[in-house]
Amino acid sequence: MRIGFIGLGLMGKPIATNLVKGGLDVVVHNRSQGKVQELVALGATAGTSPRHVAEQCDIVLLCLQGGETVELVLAGPDGVLEAARPGLIVADHSTIGPDPAKRMAELCAAKGVTYLDAPVSGTGAVAWSAGLTIMVGGDRLAYEAVQPYIQKAAKYTFHTGPVGSGNIAKMINNLMLYTNQAATMEALVLGAKLGVDLEALYEVVGTASGDSRQWQKVTPGILRRDFTPSSTIASFTHGGENIKALADSVGSPTSMLDTASKLWRDALAMGLGAEDPTAAIKVLEARAGIEVRGK
């Protein structure tokens, strides 16, 4: 089985690297050729275009930014679907939303290709450690066909239902991520303002009912003033807008998300868009007149 991989960005490069290190036969393509050559040095084969990748492979994995880019790579000139043949499976790790995913599935089906929406959850560091969660929507048999390969890059894989359900699961997960991370930062600022030992507070909450994965994950870095990007405030802002639009389309309330999204928008307005989402604590610090810092 030969696997194609297109898109070697923040998440795509570590995923593809883990596939290669996992002993798979991988053909890679990316707009930036430097990243392609890095993978070739590890044992991958270079693909000259999406079509060239699809011509050589049984499964093609995508990890791209936005639905327009996915559609171009799939259906544009020299795209994957120009090499369409029965049995080809496309598993798309891009986060594009359920409606664009359904459109990609229709484009693929017209060419006899099976499309799975398979967005991932985890930071770049999690991706490098092959610890991602991958949620897959689409044909069950196609999911079972790709699962042994995508498991090389993931700790957890789930079949979530029909095409589009993978992106729905990812967006609901992100709603929880955004609101929990905002609440964590607000709690730390309040603790600092009240003069609490923040390192002691971190330990206390970690054993109590207020604990969360976000509290455990982001608090130590904030206390060190380490805002090394694992994502960006700009991506959180855009992601929140997409979740809001999805919820509005079915009349579901988003009061918690609305509050968190205002924090990301305010951070964006402060010029912090390219920084890690935890850098949004600077907005709260400015309002409170305090800096959150450990000992």
C-alpha positions as CSV (number, residue, x, y, z in Angstrom):
1,M,0.0,0.0,0.0
2,R,1.4,3.4,-1.0
3,I,0.3,6.5,0.8
4,G,0.3,10.0,-0.6
5,F,0.6,13.1,1.6
6,I,-0.1,16.6,0.5
7,G,0.5,19.6,2.7
8,L,3.6,19.8,5.0
9,G,2.6,22.6,7.3
10,L,2.5,22.9,11.1
11,M,0.5,19.7,11.4
12,G,1.1,18.1,8.1
13,K,4.9,17.8,8.4
14,P,4.9,15.9,11.7
15,I,2.0,13.7,10.6
16,A,3.9,12.8,7.3
17,T,7.1,12.3,9.2
18,N,5.5,9.8,11.6
19,L,4.1,7.9,8.6
20,V,7.5,7.6,7.1
21,K,9.1,6.7,10.4
22,G,6.4,4.1,10.9
23,G,7.7,2.2,7.9
24,L,5.1,3.3,5.3
25,D,5.8,3.9,1.7
26,V,4.9,7.6,1.4
27,V,4.8,10.0,-1.5
28,V,4.8,13.7,-0.4
29,H,4.0,17.0,-2.1
30,N,4.1,20.5,-0.8
31,R,4.3,24.0,-2.3
32,S,7.5,24.6,-0.4
33,Q,10.0,22.1,-1.8
34,G,12.4,22.4,1.2
35,K,10.0,20.4,3.4
36,V,9.6,17.8,0.7
37,Q,13.3,17.3,0.6
38,E,13.4,16.9,4.4
39,L,10.9,14.1,4.1
40,V,12.8,12.5,1.2
41,A,15.9,12.4,3.4
42,L,13.9,10.3,5.8
43,G,12.8,7.9,3.1
44,A,9.8,9.4,1.4
45,T,9.4,9.9,-2.3
46,A,8.8,13.3,-3.8
47,G,5.6,14.0,-5.7
48,T,5.7,16.8,-8.3
49,S,2.0,17.6,-8.1
50,P,-1.2,16.4,-6.5
51,R,-2.0,14.5,-9.6
52,H,1.5,12.9,-9.6
53,V,0.9,11.8,-6.0
54,A,-2.5,10.3,-6.7
55,E,-1.2,8.4,-9.8
56,Q,1.2,6.5,-7.5
57,C,-0.9,6.0,-4.4
58,D,-3.9,4.0,-3.1
59,I,-4.7,6.5,-0.3
60,V,-4.1,10.2,-0.5
61,L,-4.0,12.2,2.8
62,L,-4.5,16.0,2.7
63,C,-3.5,18.5,5.4
64,L,-4.2,22.0,4.0
65,Q,-5.5,25.4,5.0
66,G,-9.1,26.1,4.1
67,G,-11.8,24.7,1.8
68,E,-10.7,26.7,-1.2
69,T,-7.2,25.2,-1.0
70,V,-8.6,21.7,-0.6
71,E,-10.8,22.1,-3.6
72,L,-7.9,23.4,-5.7
73,V,-5.7,20.5,-4.7
74,L,-8.5,18.0,-5.4
75,A,-10.2,19.4,-8.4
76,G,-7.9,22.1,-9.9
77,P,-5.4,21.7,-12.7
78,D,-3.0,18.8,-12.0
79,G,-5.2,18.0,-9.0
80,V,-5.8,14.6,-7.3
81,L,-9.0,13.9,-9.2
82,E,-7.2,14.2,-12.6
83,A,-5.7,10.8,-11.6
84,A,-9.0,9.4,-10.3
85,R,-9.4,5.7,-10.5
86,P,-11.7,3.2,-8.8
87,G,-10.7,2.4,-5.2
88,L,-8.7,5.6,-4.6
89,I,-9.5,7.0,-1.1
90,V,-8.9,10.6,0.0
91,A,-8.7,11.3,3.7
92,D,-8.7,15.0,4.4
93,H,-7.0,16.1,7.7
94,S,-7.9,19.8,7.0
95,T,-10.4,21.5,9.2
96,I,-12.9,23.0,6.7
97,G,-16.4,22.6,8.2
98,P,-19.1,20.0,7.4
99,D,-20.6,21.7,4.3
100,P,-17.3,22.1,2.4
101,A,-16.5,18.5,3.4
102,K,-19.7,17.3,1.8
103,R,-18.9,19.3,-1.3
104,M,-15.5,17.6,-1.5
105,A,-17.2,14.3,-1.1
106,E,-19.5,15.1,-4.1
107,L,-16.6,16.1,-6.3
108,C,-14.7,12.9,-5.4
109,A,-17.8,10.7,-5.9
110,A,-18.3,12.1,-9.4
111,K,-14.9,10.7,-10.2
112,G,-15.4,7.4,-8.4
113,V,-13.2,8.4,-5.5
114,T,-14.1,8.0,-1.8
115,Y,-13.6,11.0,0.4
116,L,-13.3,11.0,4.1
117,D,-13.2,14.1,6.3
118,A,-10.6,13.4,8.9
119,P,-9.6,16.5,10.9
120,V,-7.1,16.2,13.7
121,S,-7.0,17.6,17.2
122,G,-3.7,18.3,19.0
123,T,-0.9,20.8,18.9
124,G,2.2,20.6,16.8
125,A,4.1,19.1,19.7
126,V,1.4,16.4,20.0
127,A,1.6,15.8,16.3
128,W,5.3,15.2,16.5
129,S,4.7,12.6,19.3
130,A,2.1,10.8,17.2
131,G,-0.4,11.6,19.9
132,L,-3.2,13.2,17.8
133,T,-6.9,12.5,17.9
134,I,-8.3,11.9,14.4
135,M,-12.1,12.0,13.9
136,V,-13.3,10.5,10.6
137,G,-16.6,11.0,8.8
138,G,-17.5,9.0,5.7
139,D,-17.9,5.4,4.4
140,R,-17.2,2.9,7.2
141,L,-15.3,0.5,5.0
142,A,-13.1,3.3,3.7
143,Y,-12.4,4.3,7.3
144,E,-11.4,0.8,8.1
145,A,-9.1,0.7,5.1
146,V,-7.2,3.9,6.1
147,Q,-7.2,3.4,9.9
148,P,-4.1,1.2,10.1
149,Y,-2.1,3.9,8.3
150,I,-3.4,7.1,10.0
151,Q,-2.9,5.3,13.4
152,K,0.8,5.8,12.8
153,A,0.3,9.5,13.5
154,A,-2.4,9.3,16.1
155,K,-3.1,8.0,19.6
156,Y,-6.9,7.9,19.0
157,T,-9.0,7.5,15.8
158,F,-12.7,7.5,15.7
159,H,-15.4,6.9,13.0
160,T,-18.0,9.6,13.7
161,G,-20.6,8.9,11.1
162,P,-21.2,10.3,7.5
163,V,-19.1,12.8,5.7
164,G,-19.0,16.1,7.5
165,S,-19.4,14.5,11.0
166,G,-15.6,14.6,11.5
167,N,-15.5,18.3,11.0
168,I,-18.6,18.7,13.3
169,A,-16.8,16.8,16.0
170,K,-13.7,18.8,15.6
171,M,-15.6,22.1,15.8
172,I,-17.4,21.1,18.9
173,N,-14.1,20.0,20.4
174,N,-12.7,23.5,19.5
175,L,-15.7,25.2,21.2
176,M,-14.7,23.4,24.4
177,L,-11.0,24.2,23.9
178,Y,-11.6,28.0,23.3
179,T,-13.9,28.4,26.3
180,N,-11.8,26.4,28.6
181,Q,-8.6,28.1,27.7
182,A,-10.2,31.5,28.1
183,A,-11.5,30.5,31.5
184,T,-8.1,29.3,32.6
185,M,-6.5,32.6,31.7
186,E,-9.2,34.6,33.5
187,A,-8.7,32.5,36.6
188,L,-5.0,33.1,36.6
189,V,-5.4,36.8,36.3
190,L,-7.8,36.9,39.1
191,G,-5.5,34.8,41.2
192,A,-2.6,37.2,40.5
193,K,-4.7,40.2,41.3
194,L,-5.6,38.7,44.7
195,G,-2.0,37.9,45.5
196,V,-2.4,34.2,45.4
197,D,0.7,31.9,45.0
198,L,0.0,30.9,41.4
199,E,2.1,27.8,41.5
200,A,0.3,26.6,44.6
201,L,-3.0,27.5,42.9
202,Y,-2.0,25.4,39.9
203,E,-1.5,22.4,42.1
204,V,-4.7,23.0,44.1
205,V,-7.0,23.3,41.0
206,G,-5.2,20.3,39.4
207,T,-6.6,18.1,42.2
208,A,-10.0,19.8,42.6
209,S,-13.3,20.1,40.7
210,G,-12.1,23.0,38.5
211,D,-9.4,20.9,36.9
212,S,-9.3,20.6,33.1
213,R,-6.9,19.5,30.4
214,Q,-6.4,23.2,29.4
215,W,-5.6,24.1,33.0
216,Q,-3.0,21.3,33.1
217,K,-1.6,22.1,29.6
218,V,-1.3,25.9,29.4
219,T,-0.8,27.1,33.0
220,P,2.8,26.1,33.4
221,G,3.8,27.9,30.2
222,I,1.9,31.0,31.2
223,L,3.6,31.1,34.6
224,R,7.0,30.8,32.8
225,R,5.9,33.5,30.3
226,D,6.5,31.0,27.6
227,F,4.2,31.8,24.6
228,T,5.9,29.6,22.1
229,P,3.3,29.1,19.3
230,S,1.5,25.8,19.1
231,S,-1.3,27.5,17.3
232,T,-2.2,31.2,16.8
233,I,-4.7,33.8,18.1
234,A,-5.6,34.4,14.4
235,S,-6.6,30.8,13.9
236,F,-8.6,30.7,17.2
237,T,-10.4,33.9,16.0
238,H,-11.2,32.4,12.6
239,G,-12.2,29.0,14.2
240,G,-14.6,30.7,16.6
241,E,-16.3,32.5,13.8
242,N,-16.8,29.2,11.9
243,I,-18.2,27.5,15.0
244,K,-20.5,30.5,15.6
245,A,-21.8,30.3,12.0
246,L,-22.4,26.6,12.3
247,A,-24.3,27.0,15.6
248,D,-26.4,29.9,14.2
249,S,-27.3,27.8,11.2
250,V,-29.2,25.4,13.5
251,G,-30.3,27.9,16.1
252,S,-28.1,26.6,18.9
253,P,-26.9,29.1,21.5
254,T,-23.2,30.0,22.0
255,S,-23.0,32.3,24.9
256,M,-19.8,30.8,26.3
257,L,-18.2,30.8,22.9
258,D,-19.2,34.4,22.3
259,T,-17.4,35.5,25.5
260,A,-14.3,33.5,24.7
261,S,-14.3,34.8,21.1
262,K,-14.3,38.4,22.3
263,L,-11.0,37.7,24.0
264,W,-9.4,36.3,20.8
265,R,-10.7,39.3,18.8
266,D,-9.4,41.8,21.4
267,A,-6.0,40.1,21.3
268,L,-6.1,40.2,17.5
269,A,-6.8,44.0,17.7
270,M,-3.7,44.3,20.0
271,G,-1.5,42.9,17.2
272,L,-1.1,39.5,18.8
273,G,-2.6,37.5,15.9
274,A,0.6,35.5,15.1
275,E,1.2,34.7,18.8
276,D,0.2,31.6,20.7
277,P,-3.4,31.7,22.0
278,T,-2.2,31.8,25.6
279,A,-0.6,35.2,24.7
280,A,-4.2,36.5,24.9
281,I,-3.7,36.7,28.6
282,K,-2.0,40.0,27.9
283,V,-5.4,41.5,27.2
284,L,-6.7,40.5,30.6
285,E,-3.5,41.5,32.3
286,A,-3.7,45.0,30.7
287,R,-7.3,45.4,32.0
288,A,-6.4,44.2,35.5
289,G,-3.1,46.0,35.8
290,I,-1.2,42.8,36.8
291,E,1.1,40.3,35.2
292,V,0.7,36.6,35.7
293,R,4.1,35.1,36.5
294,G,5.4,32.2,38.6
295,K,8.1,32.4,41.2
